[in-house]
Amino acid sequence: MIRVLIVDDDPLVRSALTLMLGGQSDIGVVGEAGNGLDGLAVAADLSPDVVLMDIRMPVLNGLDATRRLHATSDPPRVIVLTTFDADDYVVSALAAGADGFLLKDTPPAEILDAIRKVADGDPMLSPSVTATLIRRVRLDNGNDRSQGAEEKLATLTSREHEVAVAVGRGLSNAEIAAELFLSVPTVKAHVSRLFDKLQVTNRVQIAICVHDAGLV
């Protein structure tokens, strides 16, 4: 059972999410909180696996709450779930340690899928958010990054290259394993090597490199 904590200042949103998650056999809502500070206290008491975190909340906002959770000894996974898709929010949430960033208008099936993937250690960004982040990085670092990306990707083995492109397409480790006929642990090992070879620290940066090279 994936234990979920919902932190949102809107009671209707909390109720809707609780109702949606309540029908799942492998996911259960263990607690709710109406602001980031209460969320930290509830998380400390209940040790959830995944926290669904709003951004704009009174007392303590979701970004600061995520940052504090991430600094604990055994932090839960955090999915930022918000109505705001501004570039700054995406970048700030990832910098704070969020494992996922989804918009509240994301279809319920995709939210459920994101919870399962994040609980399994797979960071999750909606395609629109990934595109936003890639656009932001390009604006911050110049428009012509293709040559550097191509040079980095040229250092990969053929299998690592396939895994990198699959990550760039937004596939999870399990989906990559099924597509390339590999085990999930093998995919995870390839992804770890991609971090080293491409000099990146997360899957989004792998996706950016693949997009810069024009492969997706």
Secondary structure, 3 states (H helix, E strand, C coil): CEEEEEECCCHHHHHHHHHHHHCCCCEEEEEEECCHHHHHHHHHHHCCCEEEECCCCCCCCHHHHHHHHHCCCCCCEEEEEECCCCHHHHHHHHHHCCCEEEECCCCHHHHHHHHHHHHCCCCEECHHHHHHHHHHHHHHHCCCCHHHHHHHHCCCCHHHHHHHHHHHCCCCHHHHHHHHCCCHHHHHHHHHHHHHHHCCCCHHHHHHHHHHCCCC
